[in-house]
Amino acid sequence: MSAHAFSAEERAAVYRAIGERRDMRHFAGGEVAPELLSRLLNAAHQAPSVGLMQPWRFIRITRAELRTAIAELVGEERQRTAVALGERSAEFMRLKVEGINDCAELLVAALMDGRERHVFGRRTLPEMDLASLACAIQNLWLAARAEGLGMGWVSLFDPAALATLLGMPDGAKPVALLCLGPVHEFYPAPMLALQGWTQPRPLHELVFENAWDERS
């Protein structure tokens, strides 16, 4: 055991937050206290980022009419996605895919403009800016679970349309709509697995040794 390890209880709490994090679609209304929202956003802001570029930007949606407009964008993309799914269209339309109108807080997680100036760590892998934002979102997700709040990541929207709606500058890109707030309960397993859409694959199928698809 490393001398730098957390205590057994602290380690258990970290692994519990990871294991019980869920992509939530059902919310109980309510509110998120300002000091709690600040803690969660600070957790997101402590994420690792390539070249310390901190490409994340968070927009808090507080105007009801703006939330409604965002929900309409999601509804439009949901219809387009259903068409693209073909024979699974009807099954998809029965799924609850977002909680935009039900959650206490709605945040837009976006990539900043001017990212092309950042070369450190991105010369051959420019998508590392997106990876950095994803780390910030995961930090927020785990902190929310530890605080007893649910969070859902919604990606059903046209990025250009949402960017226009939010007055984002050229080069900035919205990546996620984050529904955040109290929930009645957390799903015991991923919702898409519970509803039979798909099943998660076991870890041993996804870990290789020395070469692709080669297992020890």
C-alpha positions, 0 to 999 in steps of 0.5 A: 500500500502506497504511503500516499493512499487515502484511508480505507473509508475514503477509498471506498467513498471514491469507488462508490461514487464511481460505481453509483454514478448514473446518467440520470433522466428523471429529476425531482425538481427542487433546487441546487443551493448556490454554494453547492453549485459553486462546489460542483463547478470548482470540482469540474474546474480542477480537471486535468487539461492538456497543456493546462489550456482549460478549454471548458466553458460552462453556461448556466441557463436561468431564463425559462424561455431559453430552457424551453428553446433548448428543449425544442432543439433537443426534440428536433434532433430526437426526431432526426435520430429516430429516423436515422435509427431505422427499425429501432425508431419506435423503440428509441422514441419510447425512451426518456432521453433527457430531463431538461424541463424537470431538472433544477439546473441546466448547464451547457458545457462547451469548448472555448474559441481560439483553441487552435492557438494551443499546440502543446499536447494537441499537435497530433491529437487536436481532440485532446481539448474535447478529452479535457472537457470530458474530464471536467464533466466527469469531475462534476458528475462524480462530485454531484453523485457524492452530494446526492444530486443526479446529473444527465448528459444530453447530446441530442442537439445541433451544435451550430444551432445551440451555439447561435441560440447562446450567442457563442463566438466563432470557434466555440462549440457546445458539447453537452447539455447537463441536467443537474438536480435532486432525484427521487432515486438513482437507477440501480444500473445504467438506464439503457441497460434496464430498458433493454436498449443495450447491455454494457460489455465486461471489462475483460473484453476491452483490455488487451496486452501488447497488441490489439485484440490480444489478451493475456 
